[in-house]
Amino acid sequence: MPRRWTLNHRLLTVVLDACTADLAELGLETKEFFVLAEAETSPHPAELAATLVISKASMTAYVRNLCAKGFLRREIDDTDLRRHRLVLTPEGTAARDRALAALAAEFDRRLAKVTSRDRSELQCIRTSLVELG
């Protein structure tokens, strides 16, 4: 069991490491990318921190940086005026999409070494694991 966890972590790490230059070219650090990638799904900073399993203090810093870079905007939530909602700017959406494309290309490059049948099975397994939550 520990070996599986290590392999999953290692795969994520090597793909992210291979894309560090792409992220940097977009003006993103790795953790900022994750914030940007999840902001639409979890638009409230506290919820986003919980989703990404990072501290609220770190989330505040990442959000501040992403706002300063023009990738995110804070807005008052119409449904609860006490809370802020994070909104991706057009520049943030473009950066997120380009970063996702770079990560997908790197993952696909590695996945190309796996047979088509095994790729299909892997996709089914990953989908099942994610849907367990």
N, C-alpha and C positions, 0 to 999 in steps of 0.2 A: 504493500500500500504506500509507504513513504516514497518508494521509487516512482510511482505514478505521479504523485504530487510534484516531485522534483522534476520529472520530465515535462509536465505541463508548465511549470514555472520557467524552466529552461527554454522551452519553445517560445513562450511569450517574450522572454528576455532577449533571445537572439534575434527575433523579428523586430522588436523595438530598437535594439542596438543597431541593426542594419539600416533602420530608418531615421536614426538620430539626425543625420545631415539634412534629410528631407524636412523633418520637423523644424530644425533650426533655420532653414531657408525660409520657412513660413513664419518664423518668429515665435515658435512654440517650444516650450520645454515639454518633456514627456508627460508629466503630471498635468500640465496645463491642457495638453491635448485631451486627456481623459475628462477633464472638467468640461471642455468645449463639446466633446462628443456626447456627453450625457445631459447637458443643460436643458435641452428641449424636453427630454423625458422626465427629468426631475428639476423643474425650474426654480425651486426655492432653495436658497443656499444651505439651510440646515438639512433638508431632505437630500440634497445632492451630496453633502458631506457623509451622510449615513449610507447612501447608495455606493459611494466610492470608498467607504471605510477609511476616511481621513478626518482629522480633527477639524472642528469648526474654525479654529484659529488659522490652520493651513488653508482651509477653503476661503476664508476672508482674504488672505494674501493672494491666492490664485485668482480669485474674482477681481480683486483690485488690479492686478497685473493685466488680466485679459480686458478689463474695461479701459485701462490706460492705452493698450495696444489697439483699441477700437474693435475688438472681436465680440465683446459682450456689452450689454446695456442693462442697468438696473432700472426697473420701473415699479411703481407702487402697484400691488396686486389689487385689481378691482373688486375681488371677492372678499378681501380682508385688508383693509387700508393700513394695518399695522405691519404687514409683511412686504418684502420686496420680491419681485419676480425677475429672474434672469432671462434676457432675450438676446438671441444671437443677432448680430448685425449682419448685413449682407457680406461684409468682409470676413466675419467670423464663420458664416456658413461656407463661404468659399474656402477658407483655410481648413476648416473641419473636413470638408469633402476631399480636398487635395491630400490631406494627411491620411484619411481613410483609404484613399486610392493607393497611396504609397505603401501603406501597411498591407493592403489586400494584394498588391503586386508582389511584395516580398513573401507573403505567406503562400501565394499561388506558385511562386518560383520554387519554394521548398516542397509544396504539395505535388508539383509536377513529377517528382521522383517516386510517387506512390501510384499504384495502379488505379484505373478508373473505378473498378469495383470496390477497392479499399477506400477510395475517396468518398464514394456514395455511402458506404457503411459508416465511415467516420462522421459524415454529416448527420446521419440518422442518430448516431450515438450522442453527438454533441447536442442536437436538438432535444433529445430525450432528457439529457442531464439538465439542460437549462429549464425545461418545462416542469421538472420536479419541484422547483421552488414555488 
